[in-house]
Amino acid sequence: MRPNRGKQNSANIYGFHAVSEAWMNEDRVIQALYITEQAARGFEGTIVEGNRNKLKRPKPTIIDKQKLEKMLPRGAVHQGIAISCPQLEESDVQDFIIHASNNKRTVLAMLDQVTDPHNVGAILRSASAFGLDGVIMQKKHAPMLDGVLAKTACGAVDHIPVAQATNLSRTIKELQDEGFYIIGLDERGEKEIGNLVKTDKMVIVLGSEGDGIRRLVKESCDELTRLPTGGTIASLNVSNAAAVTFYALMND
């Protein structure tokens, strides 16, 4: 198949892992693939697999590294590959409630004003790796699920459902009414994460670095828990704290 050498003016997902997972996601609409000749050799297998799965995908546009870099944010670690595609259709909190009614166990993460795309991407990666069922983010100031976030997530944006909520306190109440136990991660929590009694429906709430969980959201939680840190530096980056917490919740 001859590559398309035409020009496109936008690319919003880049890096091999992020592009490969998006390419193989049948729910994705891929508008264009931009790739250097060197990177194209490493992506051939993914293209073949996509064709085998009868996915509707564009021909690759061969582009040199300098032109690709002009299409992307400054400093983007693109690895010679990028795609242009619309955002995935986002999930709804009701989708998670329905999922919980049909499954033995459901564990969700809720992000309260965690807006840095690097942190959100890392949290999505950990949520996918440890088998969480979904992530809820505050709609206001929520980062787009592409660009550096998708690169940091290493393809997790195509595997972990994400829902946005306008009012997290109201969403917590909605989930509590459906039997979810809401746990806030807070350094002043009375109980360590390893000592929590696990339930079939859980939500772990993570706050922003510095401010942590906001007061009203914190007061809405059923329980506050903390990590068993005690070294010279007792606090963790929110994405690292999330990974430890997810492991503790998912490891029986």
C-alpha positions in Angstrom: 0.0 0.0 0.0 1.5 3.3 -1.0 1.7 5.9 1.8 -0.1 9.2 1.5 2.4 12.0 1.4 -0.3 14.7 1.6 -0.3 17.4 4.3 -2.4 17.6 7.5 -2.4 20.5 9.9 -3.1 18.7 13.2 -1.9 15.8 15.3 -3.0 15.2 18.9 -1.8 11.8 19.9 1.9 10.9 19.6 4.4 8.3 20.7 4.5 4.6 19.8 2.4 3.2 22.7 -0.3 5.8 22.6 -0.6 5.7 18.8 -0.6 1.9 18.7 -3.4 1.5 21.3 -5.4 4.2 19.6 -4.9 2.6 16.2 -6.1 -0.8 17.4 -9.1 0.6 19.2 -12.1 -0.1 17.0 -14.0 2.8 18.7 -11.4 5.3 17.4 -11.8 7.3 14.2 -8.3 7.9 12.9 -8.1 10.8 10.5 -4.4 10.8 9.6 -1.2 9.0 10.6 2.1 11.0 10.4 5.2 8.9 10.6 8.9 9.2 9.8 10.4 6.6 7.5 12.5 5.1 10.3 9.5 4.8 12.6 7.3 3.4 9.8 9.4 0.2 9.9 8.6 -0.4 13.5 4.8 0.3 13.0 4.3 -2.1 10.0 3.1 -4.9 12.3 0.5 -2.7 13.8 -0.8 -1.6 10.4 -1.0 -5.3 9.3 -2.8 -6.2 12.5 -5.3 -3.4 12.0 -5.9 -4.5 8.4 -6.4 -8.1 9.6 -9.0 -6.8 12.1 -10.7 -4.9 9.2 -10.3 -1.5 11.0 -10.9 1.5 8.8 -7.6 3.3 8.9 -5.9 6.0 6.7 -2.7 5.4 4.7 0.4 6.7 6.5 1.7 10.1 5.7 5.5 9.9 5.5 6.9 13.1 7.1 10.4 14.2 8.2 11.2 14.7 11.9 11.4 18.5 11.6 7.9 18.8 10.0 6.4 16.5 12.6 7.9 18.5 15.4 6.3 21.7 14.0 2.9 20.0 14.2 3.3 19.1 17.9 3.8 21.0 21.2 7.4 22.1 21.8 9.4 19.3 23.4 6.9 16.5 22.6 8.5 13.1 22.8 6.9 11.8 19.6 9.2 8.9 18.6 8.6 9.7 15.0 4.8 9.0 15.0 1.6 10.9 15.6 -2.1 10.7 14.6 -5.0 13.0 14.2 -8.2 11.8 15.7 -11.3 13.1 17.6 -11.7 12.5 21.3 -13.2 9.3 22.3 -16.8 9.4 23.5 -16.6 9.9 27.2 -18.4 7.6 29.7 -21.0 8.7 32.2 -21.1 8.0 35.9 -24.3 6.0 35.2 -22.3 3.7 33.0 -20.2 2.8 36.1 -23.3 2.2 38.2 -24.7 -0.1 35.6 -21.3 -1.9 35.3 -21.3 -2.4 39.1 -24.8 -4.0 39.0 -23.6 -6.6 36.6 -20.2 -7.4 38.1 -19.0 -8.9 41.4 -16.7 -6.0 42.2 -16.2 -2.4 40.9 -13.4 -0.1 41.9 -13.3 3.5 40.7 -11.0 6.5 41.1 -12.1 10.0 41.5 -9.8 13.0 40.8 -10.6 16.2 42.7 -8.9 19.1 40.8 -6.0 16.9 39.6 -5.4 18.8 36.4 -1.7 18.3 35.4 -1.8 16.2 32.3 1.3 14.3 33.3 -0.2 13.3 36.6 -3.6 12.4 35.1 -1.9 10.4 32.4 0.2 8.5 34.9 -2.9 7.8 37.1 -4.9 6.5 34.1 -1.9 4.2 33.3 -1.9 2.9 36.8 -5.7 2.5 36.9 -5.6 0.4 33.8 -2.6 -1.6 35.0 -4.2 -2.5 38.3 -7.6 -3.3 36.8 -9.7 -0.4 38.0 -13.1 -0.1 36.3 -13.1 3.6 35.6 -12.0 7.1 36.5 -14.1 10.1 37.3 -12.7 13.6 36.8 -14.1 17.0 37.6 -15.4 18.5 34.4 -14.1 22.0 35.2 -10.4 22.4 34.2 -10.2 18.7 33.2 -7.3 18.1 30.7 -8.0 16.7 27.3 -7.3 13.0 26.9 -4.7 13.5 24.2 -1.3 15.1 23.8 1.1 14.8 26.7 -1.6 13.1 28.8 -2.1 10.3 26.3 1.7 10.0 25.8 2.2 9.7 29.6 -0.7 7.2 29.9 1.1 4.9 27.3 -2.2 3.9 25.6 -4.3 3.7 28.8 -6.8 6.3 27.5 -8.0 3.7 25.1 -8.6 1.1 27.8 -9.8 2.8 31.0 -13.2 4.5 30.8 -13.3 8.1 31.9 -16.3 10.1 33.1 -16.6 13.8 33.9 -18.8 15.2 36.6 -19.8 18.8 37.2 -20.2 18.5 41.0 -18.1 15.8 42.7 -19.9 16.1 46.1 -23.2 15.4 44.3 -21.7 12.6 42.3 -20.4 11.0 45.5 -23.9 11.1 47.0 -25.3 9.5 43.8 -22.7 6.7 44.1 -23.3 6.2 47.8 -27.1 5.8 47.1 -26.1 3.0 44.8 -24.0 1.2 47.5 -20.5 2.6 46.7 -18.2 3.1 49.7 -16.2 6.4 49.2 -12.7 6.5 50.5 -10.6 9.7 50.5 -6.8 9.5 50.4 -5.6 12.1 53.0 -2.4 12.2 55.0 -4.5 12.9 58.1 -6.7 9.8 57.6 -7.2 7.7 60.7 -6.7 4.3 59.0 -3.8 3.2 56.8 -4.8 2.0 53.3 -3.8 -1.6 54.1 -6.2 -1.8 57.0 -9.3 -0.8 55.1 -12.2 -3.2 54.9 -12.7 -3.7 51.2 -16.2 -3.8 49.7 -17.7 -4.8 46.4 -18.2 -1.2 45.3 -15.4 1.3 46.2 -14.3 4.7 45.0 -10.9 6.2 46.0 -10.8 10.0 45.9 -7.5 11.6 45.1 -6.9 15.4 45.6 -4.5 17.8 43.9 -0.9 18.1 45.2 -0.6 20.8 47.8 -4.3 21.4 48.5 -5.4 17.8 48.6 -9.1 16.9 48.5 -11.3 20.0 48.9 -13.3 20.3 52.2 -16.8 19.6 50.9 -15.6 16.6 48.9 -13.7 15.3 51.9 -16.7 15.7 54.1 -18.7 13.7 51.6 -16.4 10.7 51.9 -17.3 7.7 54.1 -13.8 7.3 55.3 -10.4 8.9 55.0 -7.3 6.8 54.6 -3.5 7.4 54.5 -0.5 5.7 53.0 2.0 4.2 55.5 4.8 6.6 54.7 7.2 7.6 57.4 10.6 8.4 55.8 12.4 11.7 55.7 10.1 12.7 52.8 6.7 11.5 53.9 4.6 12.6 50.9 4.3 11.2 47.4 3.5 12.8 44.1 -0.3 12.2 43.5 0.3 9.8 40.6 2.7 7.7 42.7 0.3 7.8 45.6 -2.4 6.6 43.2 -0.4 3.7 42.0 0.3 2.5 45.6 -3.3 3.0 46.6 -4.6 1.1 43.5 -2.4 -1.8 44.3 -3.5 -1.9 47.9 -7.2 -1.8 46.9 -6.9 -4.4 44.2 -4.6 -6.8 45.9 -6.6 -9.3 48.0 
